[in-house]
Amino acid sequence: MGGTKGTDMDKCNANGCCNHLAERLGDGGKGFQAFHTVKRDSNEARFLGVAYKTSAKDKGLLLNWCPFCGGKPGYFERDKDMTLNV
């Protein structure tokens, strides 16, 4: 599944994030957090993007640019005419 630890990618894209960012993903506290959505009809998890949280109570800021590889993680890399189908 994209955006999770253990992926083997050199650059962020619509399906996941690069190795450098994946190594820094947290588990719910502060720092980088992966966000996924789930399709109701198929229960398929879809990578939405990566957010940076300054504290555990912070809602986070969704990144539109990766500070490590320069790619666009998740939603921001999808084509303009594609829909999220969430």
CORUR-V405505 format. One record per pair of residues at least 12 apart in sequence whose ideal C-beta (glycine too) atoms are under 10 Angstrom apart, sorted by the first residue. I is the first residue (numbers start at 1). J is the second residue. Records with the same first field share a line. If there is no record, write none. Layout:
I = J ; J
//
This chain:
1 = 15 ; 16 ; 34 ; 36 ; 44 ; 45 ; 46 ; 47
2 = 14 ; 15 ; 16 ; 17 ; 22 ; 34 ; 36 ; 45 ; 46 ; 47 ; 48 ; 73 ; 74
3 = 15 ; 16 ; 17 ; 21 ; 22 ; 25 ; 33 ; 34 ; 35 ; 36 ; 45 ; 46 ; 47 ; 48 ; 49 ; 50 ; 73 ; 74
4 = 16 ; 17 ; 22 ; 25 ; 34 ; 36 ; 45 ; 47
5 = 17 ; 19 ; 22 ; 23 ; 24 ; 25 ; 27 ; 34
6 = 19 ; 22 ; 23
7 = 19 ; 21 ; 22 ; 23 ; 47
8 = 22
9 = 21 ; 22 ; 69 ; 71
10 = 69 ; 71
11 = 66 ; 68 ; 69 ; 70 ; 71 ; 72 ; 73 ; 77
12 = 49 ; 50 ; 63 ; 65 ; 66 ; 68 ; 69 ; 70 ; 71 ; 72 ; 73 ; 74 ; 76 ; 77
13 = 47 ; 66 ; 69 ; 71 ; 72 ; 73 ; 74 ; 76 ; 77 ; 78
14 = 46 ; 47 ; 48 ; 49 ; 71 ; 72 ; 73 ; 74 ; 75 ; 76 ; 77 ; 78 ; 79 ; 82
15 = 46 ; 47 ; 73 ; 74 ; 77 ; 78
16 = 34 ; 47 ; 50 ; 73 ; 74
17 = 32 ; 34 ; 47 ; 49 ; 50 ; 63 ; 66 ; 68 ; 69 ; 71 ; 73 ; 74
18 = 66 ; 68 ; 69 ; 70 ; 71 ; 73
19 = 68 ; 69
20 = 66 ; 67 ; 68 ; 69
21 = 34 ; 50 ; 63 ; 66 ; 67 ; 68 ; 69 ; 71 ; 73
22 = 34 ; 50 ; 68 ; 73
23 = 68
24 = 50 ; 52 ; 67 ; 68
25 = 50
26 = 52 ; 53 ; 56
28 = 53 ; 56
29 = 53 ; 55 ; 56 ; 57 ; 58
30 = 52 ; 53 ; 54 ; 55 ; 56 ; 57 ; 58 ; 60
31 = 51 ; 52 ; 53 ; 54 ; 55 ; 56 ; 60
32 = 50 ; 51 ; 52 ; 53 ; 60 ; 63 ; 66 ; 67 ; 73
33 = 49 ; 50 ; 51 ; 52 ; 53 ; 58 ; 60 ; 62
34 = 47 ; 48 ; 49 ; 50 ; 51 ; 73 ; 74
35 = 47 ; 48 ; 49 ; 50 ; 51 ; 60 ; 62 ; 73 ; 74 ; 75
36 = 48 ; 49 ; 74
37 = 49 ; 74 ; 75 ; 84 ; 85 ; 86
38 = 86
39 = 84 ; 85 ; 86
40 = 85 ; 86
41 = 85
42 = 85
44 = 85
46 = 74 ; 75 ; 84 ; 85 ; 86
47 = 73 ; 74 ; 75 ; 77
48 = 62 ; 73 ; 74 ; 75 ; 76 ; 84 ; 86
49 = 62 ; 63 ; 64 ; 72 ; 73 ; 74 ; 75 ; 76 ; 77
50 = 62 ; 63 ; 64 ; 66 ; 73 ; 74
51 = 63 ; 73 ; 74
52 = 67
62 = 74 ; 75 ; 76
63 = 76
64 = 76 ; 77
//
